[in-house]
């Protein structure tokens, strides 16, 4: 019987250490995600004013050197109509950590007042999540910058309605992008190169690319007392009967029948093939032990 109790303690110790590792992993930060622009389509507008291909902005070279064979160009002839560049992910939503922008060299004035949105619709408007708004009419922005975003979405939109001071040349907004990198991970993944899977308990399988913790909390299904860790997704109080694992998503393979001295030890029907020798040992010790353990074979 002592052997079986020792096994129980060893298992408890392993579970505690595993939970500690899960929490530690959630606190770590992974510095490199993935540039997601190879997995989508770029467009630009308005249709009345475009030049250069929109996909030029997601292809090398990386830099600010400008010509229409390697950069984009779209403009508006009316101050009420924005110029824009849009990227759509091919595989539904992604968690975007940051966006790197390389604008046309020597033309920071045309970048003045730009906005960067992440949205879940293809509509060109100001209704999406605003990652960044250039503080127009403050000094001209840097033509090379990396903007922190940290948001879920299917579209990234570079939006300009301010235009530039060259009103004799450009009356409305203008967009001239030479390179754009959109960093993050697709739904269900995190870590360097997005090679790790999000915890299975994360709601809708969304987790932060930097550390794998759940974006919208955890699903407590099969967790004891409906309690799960909102960051790691692990069941914090253990599993309901019949379930096993840190996330309580595996069918239990070991029958742990825990009874006090005052209760009669019974073998559950689903574990009728319990090793009889072990079970006899448990019943023999019932008068002196508070806990009996049956091992299913």
C-alpha positions in Angstrom: 0.0 0.0 0.0 2.9 2.3 0.8 4.1 1.8 -2.8 0.8 3.0 -4.2 0.7 6.1 -1.9 4.2 6.9 -3.0 3.1 6.8 -6.6 0.2 9.1 -5.7 2.6 11.6 -4.1 5.0 11.4 -7.1 2.1 12.1 -9.4 0.9 15.1 -7.3 4.5 16.5 -7.3 4.7 16.2 -11.1 1.4 17.9 -11.5 2.5 20.8 -9.3 5.7 21.2 -11.1 3.9 21.1 -14.5 1.5 23.8 -13.4 4.5 25.9 -12.2 6.1 25.6 -15.6 2.8 26.6 -17.3 2.6 29.8 -15.2 6.3 30.5 -15.8 5.8 30.2 -19.6 2.9 32.7 -19.4 5.2 35.2 -17.9 8.0 35.0 -20.5 8.1 37.2 -23.5 9.0 35.9 -27.0 10.6 38.7 -29.0 10.1 37.4 -32.5 6.8 36.5 -34.1 6.2 36.3 -37.8 5.8 38.8 -40.6 2.3 37.9 -41.8 2.3 39.8 -45.1 3.1 36.7 -47.3 -0.3 35.3 -46.2 -2.7 37.8 -47.7 -3.6 40.4 -50.4 -2.9 44.1 -50.6 -5.2 46.6 -52.3 -5.2 50.4 -52.6 -7.5 53.3 -53.5 -9.4 55.4 -54.3 -9.7 53.9 -57.8 -9.6 57.4 -59.4 -6.0 57.9 -58.2 -3.6 54.9 -58.2 -0.2 54.1 -59.5 2.3 51.4 -58.6 1.1 48.0 -57.5 -0.3 47.7 -53.9 1.6 44.5 -53.4 4.9 46.4 -53.9 4.7 47.4 -50.3 4.9 43.8 -49.0 7.8 42.7 -51.2 11.5 43.5 -51.0 13.6 45.6 -51.0 13.1 46.9 -47.5 13.8 50.6 -47.5 12.5 54.1 -48.4 14.0 54.4 -51.9 11.1 55.3 -54.2 10.1 54.3 -57.6 6.8 52.9 -58.9 8.3 49.5 -59.6 8.9 48.9 -55.9 6.5 51.2 -54.0 2.8 52.0 -54.0 1.0 55.3 -54.8 -2.6 56.3 -54.3 -4.1 59.7 -53.9 -7.4 61.5 -53.7 -8.4 64.6 -55.6 -11.0 65.6 -52.9 -10.3 66.5 -49.3 -13.3 64.5 -48.1 -12.2 61.3 -49.7 -9.3 59.4 -48.1 -6.4 57.7 -49.9 -5.7 54.3 -48.5 -3.7 51.0 -48.6 -5.3 47.8 -47.2 -4.0 44.4 -46.4 -6.3 41.4 -45.9 -5.2 38.2 -44.2 -6.0 35.0 -46.2 -6.5 32.9 -43.1 -9.2 34.8 -41.0 -8.0 36.8 -38.1 -4.5 37.3 -36.7 -3.2 38.9 -33.5 -1.1 41.8 -34.7 1.7 42.9 -32.3 3.3 45.7 -34.4 3.5 47.2 -37.9 6.7 48.5 -39.6 6.3 51.2 -42.2 8.8 52.5 -44.8 7.4 55.6 -46.5 8.8 57.4 -49.6 12.1 59.1 -48.9 12.1 62.9 -48.7 8.3 63.2 -48.5 7.5 63.1 -44.8 5.1 66.0 -45.5 2.8 63.7 -47.5 2.7 61.3 -44.5 1.5 64.0 -42.2 -1.7 63.1 -40.3 -1.9 59.4 -41.4 -3.8 56.8 -39.4 -3.3 53.1 -39.0 -6.4 50.8 -38.3 -7.0 47.1 -37.6 -10.5 46.0 -38.5 -12.7 42.9 -39.2 -14.4 44.4 -42.2 -13.1 45.6 -45.6 -14.9 49.0 -45.3 -12.5 52.0 -45.6 -13.6 54.1 -42.6 -12.6 55.3 -39.2 -14.7 52.7 -37.4 -12.0 50.1 -36.8 -9.5 49.8 -34.0 -7.1 52.8 -34.2 -3.5 51.6 -33.7 -2.0 55.0 -34.3 -2.9 58.5 -35.4 -0.2 60.9 -36.4 -0.5 64.1 -34.3 -1.1 66.5 -37.2 -0.1 69.3 -37.5 2.9 68.5 -35.2 6.3 68.1 -36.9 6.4 65.7 -39.8 6.5 62.0 -38.9 9.4 59.7 -39.3 9.3 58.0 -42.7 10.5 54.8 -41.1 8.7 53.7 -37.9 7.4 50.6 -36.1 4.0 51.0 -34.5 2.8 48.9 -31.6 -0.7 47.6 -32.2 -1.6 44.5 -30.1 -5.0 43.8 -31.5 -7.0 41.1 -33.3 -8.2 41.7 -36.8 -8.5 40.5 -40.4 -7.5 43.8 -42.2 -4.8 46.4 -41.7 -5.6 49.9 -43.2 -3.2 52.8 -43.8 -5.5 55.8 -44.0 -4.8 59.4 -45.1 -7.3 62.2 -45.5 -5.1 65.1 -44.5 -3.0 65.2 -47.6 0.1 67.4 -47.8 1.1 71.0 -48.0 1.6 70.6 -51.8 -2.0 71.6 -52.6 -1.1 72.6 -56.1 0.1 69.0 -56.7 -2.0 66.9 -54.2 -5.3 68.2 -53.0 -6.4 65.2 -50.9 -4.7 62.4 -49.1 -1.8 60.5 -50.6 -0.2 57.2 -49.7 3.3 56.2 -50.9 4.5 53.1 -49.2 7.7 51.3 -50.1 7.6 48.5 -47.5 5.2 47.3 -44.8 5.8 44.4 -42.4 2.8 43.2 -40.2 4.1 41.2 -37.3 2.1 38.8 -35.1 0.6 35.3 -35.2 -2.5 33.8 -36.8 -5.3 32.5 -34.6 -4.4 29.5 -32.5 -0.6 30.1 -32.5 2.1 31.9 -30.6 5.9 32.1 -30.1 8.9 32.5 -32.3 7.7 31.9 -35.9 4.3 31.2 -34.4 5.3 27.5 -34.0 3.5 26.9 -30.7 -0.2 26.1 -30.3 -2.3 28.2 -28.0 -3.6 26.5 -24.8 -6.7 24.4 -25.7 -8.8 26.2 -23.1 -8.3 29.7 -24.5 -11.6 31.1 -25.6 -11.9 30.9 -29.4 -8.3 29.7 -29.5 -6.9 33.2 -29.3 -3.7 33.8 -27.3 -1.0 36.5 -27.1 1.9 35.9 -29.6 4.5 37.0 -27.0 3.7 34.5 -24.2 0.8 32.2 -25.2 -1.6 33.5 -22.5 -5.3 33.7 -23.4 -6.6 36.9 -24.9 -10.2 36.5 -23.8 -9.8 34.2 -20.8 -10.4 30.5 -20.6 -13.3 28.0 -21.0 -13.9 26.2 -17.7 -15.6 23.2 -19.2 -14.6 20.0 -17.4 -12.7 22.0 -14.8 -13.5 21.3 -11.1 -15.8 24.1 -9.7 -15.7 25.7 -13.2 -12.3 27.3 -12.3 -9.5 27.8 -14.9 -6.5 30.1 -15.0 -7.4 33.1 -17.3 -3.8 33.3 -18.5 -2.6 29.7 -19.0 -6.1 28.2 -19.6 -5.2 25.3 -17.1 -7.8 24.0 -14.7 -6.7 25.6 -11.4 -8.6 23.3 -9.1 -8.3 20.0 -11.0 -10.8 18.2 -13.2 -14.3 16.9 -12.9 -14.8 13.2 -12.6 -13.7 11.3 -15.7 -11.4 14.0 -17.1 -7.6 14.3 -16.8 -4.7 16.6 -17.8 -3.8 20.2 -17.0 -6.7 21.3 -19.3 -9.0 18.5 -18.4 -9.5 17.6 -22.0 -8.4 14.0 -21.8 -10.5 11.1 -20.7 -9.2 9.7 -17.4 -7.2 6.5 -17.8 -6.5 5.9 -14.1 -9.3 5.3 -11.6 -8.7 7.2 -8.5 -11.4 6.2 -5.9 -11.0 8.4 -2.9 -13.0 7.3 0.2 -12.8 8.0 3.9 -12.8 5.3 6.5 -16.5 5.7 7.1 -17.4 5.0 3.4 -17.5 1.7 1.7 -15.0 1.4 -1.1 -16.7 0.5 -4.4 -15.4 -0.1 -7.9 -17.1 2.2 -10.4 -18.8 0.2 -13.2 -16.6 1.8 -15.9 -13.5 0.4 -14.1 -14.7 -3.2 -13.7 -11.4 -4.5 -15.0 -9.5 -3.0 -12.0 -6.5 -5.2 -11.0 -8.0 -7.5 -8.4 -4.9 -7.9 -6.3 -4.5 -4.1 -5.9 -8.2 -3.7 -5.1 -8.0 -6.5 -2.4 -5.0 -4.6 -0.9 -7.0 -1.4 -0.7 -9.9 -3.1 1.0 -7.6 -4.8 3.5 -6.2 -1.4 4.5 -9.6 0.3 4.6 -9.8 0.2 8.4 -6.6 2.1 8.9 -6.3 4.3 5.8 -8.3 7.4 4.8 -7.5 7.0 1.1 -7.8 4.0 -1.3 -6.4 4.1 -4.8 -7.3 1.7 -7.6 -5.2 1.4 -10.7 -7.0 0.5 -13.9 -5.2 -2.0 -16.1 
